């Protein structure tokens, strides 16, 4: 009887710890990424941030955490992130050392950002890279809801996309150096995904989709959505060949023809 009572007490403790979030309900035994060290290493493989970010003395448990994701705006991936368990790896104050590629003054005066990388623990796929904006009130609109964004992209001929767990030949750091239209040096916010297209010239090939937001306003009319619409630019980078393919300012936050602001 005492043994049975002891087992019941242990069971109650386990239930309480699980419900409180101290122990996760699902274990990571079958996951591709099982711990913070593996999450950190996988994030470096995708980002290439070890080129410019000081990795010495890093305590992976402090920068790589298993969290419940929040996302209702990332096209084709929101359901994989929102309310799901994901690895979040944070790289603070990343300096983009693009000397030799850009005007030296632009590199020196860049807007330094903190990047959060989200990985699927079960598959190892890269779900999203997004910077953390802490500069006060935003002067740009939020991204449109995911349903609106997907409708706009598919309606303009974009393909459906799916993520990949295979690190591409061109990592994120190199892709940023090619995404000139998105202005990664001066953008206040960057949102990036690594996706494989189901059709078009990039069919079956991984590509980086990098959105620069809060860019310095430029009076251009070649983009949809109004004269100042270039403060929100999406660059598409072929992750196999390492070249810029196209750029646009989709998805829009307002219907076409009504102006971006």
C-alpha positions as CSV (number, residue, x, y, z in Angstrom):
1,X,0.0,0.0,0.0
2,X,2.8,2.4,0.9
3,X,4.5,1.7,-2.4
4,X,1.2,2.5,-4.3
5,X,0.7,5.7,-2.3
6,X,4.3,6.7,-3.2
7,X,3.8,6.1,-6.9
8,X,0.6,8.2,-6.8
9,X,2.4,11.0,-5.1
10,X,5.1,11.0,-7.8
11,X,2.5,10.9,-10.5
12,X,0.8,13.9,-9.1
13,X,4.1,15.8,-8.9
14,X,4.8,15.0,-12.6
15,X,1.3,16.2,-13.6
16,X,1.7,19.5,-11.7
17,X,5.1,20.2,-13.2
18,X,3.8,19.5,-16.7
19,X,0.8,21.7,-16.3
20,X,2.9,24.5,-14.9
21,X,5.2,24.5,-17.9
22,X,8.3,23.4,-15.9
23,X,8.3,20.1,-17.8
24,X,7.0,20.1,-21.4
25,X,4.1,17.9,-22.2
26,X,6.0,16.5,-25.3
27,X,9.5,15.3,-25.0
28,X,12.2,16.0,-27.7
29,X,13.3,12.4,-27.9
30,X,12.2,12.1,-31.5
31,X,13.1,15.6,-32.5
32,X,15.9,16.5,-34.9
33,X,17.0,19.3,-32.5
34,X,17.0,18.0,-29.0
35,X,18.8,20.7,-27.0
36,X,20.0,24.3,-26.9
37,X,23.5,23.4,-28.2
38,X,22.1,21.7,-31.3
39,X,19.6,24.6,-31.9
40,X,22.5,27.1,-31.7
41,X,24.7,25.2,-34.1
42,X,21.8,24.8,-36.6
43,X,21.1,28.5,-36.4
44,X,24.7,29.3,-37.2
45,X,24.6,27.0,-40.2
46,X,21.6,28.8,-41.6
47,X,22.7,32.3,-40.7
48,X,26.5,32.3,-41.1
49,X,26.6,34.8,-38.2
50,X,29.9,33.4,-36.9
51,X,31.6,35.5,-39.6
52,X,30.8,38.7,-37.8
53,X,29.4,37.8,-34.4
54,X,31.6,37.0,-31.4
55,X,30.8,33.4,-30.6
56,X,33.4,33.0,-27.8
57,X,32.1,32.3,-24.3
58,X,28.6,31.8,-25.5
59,X,26.3,30.0,-23.1
60,X,23.8,28.4,-25.5
61,X,21.2,27.9,-22.8
62,X,20.9,31.7,-22.6
63,X,20.4,32.5,-26.3
64,X,18.6,29.3,-27.5
65,X,15.3,28.6,-25.8
66,X,12.3,26.3,-26.5
67,X,9.3,28.7,-26.6
68,X,5.7,28.8,-27.7
69,X,5.8,30.8,-31.0
70,X,3.6,33.8,-31.8
71,X,3.0,34.6,-35.5
72,X,-0.1,35.5,-37.5
73,X,1.6,37.3,-40.3
74,X,4.3,35.1,-42.0
75,X,2.9,33.8,-45.3
76,X,2.8,30.0,-45.7
77,X,4.5,29.4,-42.3
78,X,2.3,31.1,-39.7
79,X,0.6,27.8,-38.7
80,X,4.0,26.2,-38.2
81,X,4.9,28.9,-35.7
82,X,1.9,30.3,-33.9
83,X,1.0,28.4,-30.7
84,X,3.6,25.8,-31.6
85,X,6.8,24.8,-29.7
86,X,9.8,26.2,-31.6
87,X,13.5,26.9,-30.9
88,X,14.2,30.6,-30.6
89,X,17.8,31.6,-31.0
90,X,18.7,35.2,-30.3
91,X,21.7,37.0,-31.8
92,X,22.1,40.4,-30.2
93,X,23.6,43.4,-31.9
94,X,24.8,41.8,-35.1
95,X,27.1,44.1,-37.1
96,X,27.0,43.5,-40.9
97,X,30.6,43.8,-42.0
98,X,29.9,44.7,-45.6
99,X,33.0,46.8,-46.2
100,X,34.1,46.3,-49.7
101,X,30.5,45.7,-50.8
102,X,28.9,48.9,-49.8
103,X,29.8,52.6,-49.2
104,X,32.0,52.6,-46.1
105,X,30.0,55.3,-44.4
106,X,26.8,53.3,-44.9
107,X,28.4,50.3,-43.2
108,X,29.8,52.3,-40.3
109,X,26.4,54.1,-39.7
110,X,24.2,51.0,-40.1
111,X,21.2,50.4,-37.9
112,X,22.5,47.5,-35.8
113,X,19.8,44.9,-35.1
114,X,19.1,41.9,-32.9
115,X,18.0,38.8,-34.8
116,X,15.7,36.0,-33.6
117,X,15.9,32.7,-35.5
118,X,13.0,30.2,-35.2
119,X,13.6,26.5,-35.9
120,X,11.2,23.6,-35.9
121,X,12.5,21.2,-33.2
122,X,11.0,18.2,-34.8
123,X,12.2,18.7,-38.4
124,X,15.1,21.1,-38.0
125,X,13.6,23.4,-40.6
126,X,14.2,27.2,-40.5
127,X,10.8,28.8,-40.0
128,X,11.6,32.5,-39.8
129,X,14.3,35.1,-39.0
130,X,13.1,38.4,-37.7
131,X,14.8,41.4,-36.1
132,X,13.7,42.9,-32.8
133,X,12.8,46.6,-33.1
134,X,13.4,48.6,-29.9
135,X,13.7,52.1,-31.3
136,X,10.4,53.5,-30.0
137,X,7.2,54.1,-32.1
138,X,7.2,52.6,-35.5
139,X,6.6,54.8,-38.5
140,X,5.5,51.9,-40.7
141,X,2.5,49.7,-40.9
142,X,2.4,46.2,-39.5
143,X,2.5,43.3,-41.9
144,X,-1.0,42.2,-43.2
145,X,-2.7,39.2,-41.6
146,X,-1.4,35.9,-43.0
147,X,-4.6,35.1,-44.9
148,X,-4.5,38.5,-46.6
149,X,-0.8,38.2,-47.4
150,X,-1.1,34.7,-48.9
151,X,-4.1,35.8,-51.0
152,X,-2.2,38.8,-52.4
153,X,0.9,36.7,-53.2
154,X,-0.9,33.9,-54.8
155,X,-3.2,36.4,-56.7
156,X,-0.1,38.0,-58.2
157,X,1.3,34.8,-59.5
158,X,3.5,33.7,-56.6
159,X,3.8,30.0,-56.0
160,X,3.1,28.2,-52.7
161,X,6.2,27.6,-50.7
162,X,7.5,25.1,-48.1
163,X,10.5,25.3,-45.8
164,X,13.6,23.3,-46.0
165,X,15.9,21.7,-43.4
166,X,18.8,21.5,-45.7
167,X,21.2,24.5,-45.3
168,X,21.6,26.2,-48.7
169,X,24.8,27.1,-50.4
170,X,24.1,30.8,-49.7
171,X,23.5,31.4,-46.0
172,X,21.5,34.3,-44.6
173,X,24.5,36.5,-44.0
174,X,25.6,36.3,-47.7
175,X,22.0,36.7,-48.8
176,X,21.8,40.0,-46.9
177,X,24.8,41.2,-48.8
178,X,22.9,40.6,-52.0
179,X,19.5,42.0,-50.9
180,X,20.4,45.6,-51.8
181,X,16.8,46.7,-52.5
182,X,15.8,45.7,-48.9
183,X,18.6,47.8,-47.5
184,X,19.6,45.5,-44.7
185,X,22.1,48.1,-43.3
186,X,19.5,50.9,-42.8
187,X,16.3,48.9,-42.5
188,X,14.7,49.3,-39.0
189,X,13.3,45.8,-39.3
190,X,14.1,42.7,-41.3
191,X,11.9,39.6,-41.8
192,X,13.3,36.6,-43.7
193,X,12.3,33.1,-44.7
194,X,14.1,30.3,-46.6
195,X,11.5,28.6,-48.8
196,X,11.3,26.3,-51.8
197,X,8.9,27.3,-54.5
198,X,6.4,24.9,-56.2
199,X,6.5,26.7,-59.6
200,X,8.2,29.3,-61.6
201,X,11.9,29.9,-62.4
202,X,12.8,28.9,-58.8
203,X,10.7,25.7,-58.7
204,X,12.2,23.2,-56.4
205,X,15.1,25.5,-55.4
206,X,15.5,27.2,-52.0
207,X,15.4,31.0,-52.0
208,X,15.7,33.7,-49.4
209,X,12.8,36.1,-49.1
210,X,14.0,39.1,-47.2
211,X,11.7,42.0,-46.4
212,X,13.3,45.2,-45.3
213,X,10.9,47.5,-43.4
214,X,11.2,51.1,-42.1
215,X,13.5,52.1,-44.9
216,X,14.5,55.6,-45.6
217,X,11.7,57.0,-47.9
218,X,12.5,57.3,-51.6
219,X,10.2,58.8,-54.2
220,X,9.7,56.0,-56.6
221,X,6.7,55.1,-58.6
222,X,7.8,51.8,-60.1
223,X,6.3,49.8,-57.2
224,X,2.7,49.2,-56.4
225,X,1.2,51.0,-53.5
226,X,2.2,54.7,-53.6
227,X,5.2,56.9,-53.8
228,X,6.7,56.0,-50.5
229,X,6.0,52.3,-50.8
230,X,9.8,51.6,-51.0
231,X,10.0,51.7,-47.2
232,X,8.9,48.1,-47.4
233,X,10.8,46.0,-50.0
234,X,11.0,42.2,-50.4
235,X,14.2,40.8,-52.1
236,X,14.3,37.3,-53.5
237,X,17.7,35.7,-53.4
238,X,18.5,32.4,-55.2
239,X,20.1,30.4,-52.3
240,X,21.7,27.9,-54.7
241,X,23.5,30.2,-57.1
242,X,23.9,33.1,-54.7
243,X,22.3,35.9,-56.8
244,X,19.5,38.4,-56.5
245,X,16.5,37.3,-58.6
246,X,13.9,40.0,-58.1
247,X,12.4,42.5,-55.6
248,X,9.0,44.0,-55.0
249,X,7.0,45.4,-52.1
250,X,4.5,42.6,-51.6
251,X,2.5,41.8,-49.7
252,X,0.8,45.1,-49.3
253,X,-1.0,46.3,-46.1
254,X,-3.7,48.1,-48.1
255,X,-5.5,47.3,-51.4
256,X,-3.5,48.2,-54.5
257,X,-4.2,51.7,-55.8
258,X,-5.0,53.2,-52.4
259,X,-1.5,54.2,-51.6
260,X,0.9,52.5,-49.1
261,X,0.2,55.0,-46.2
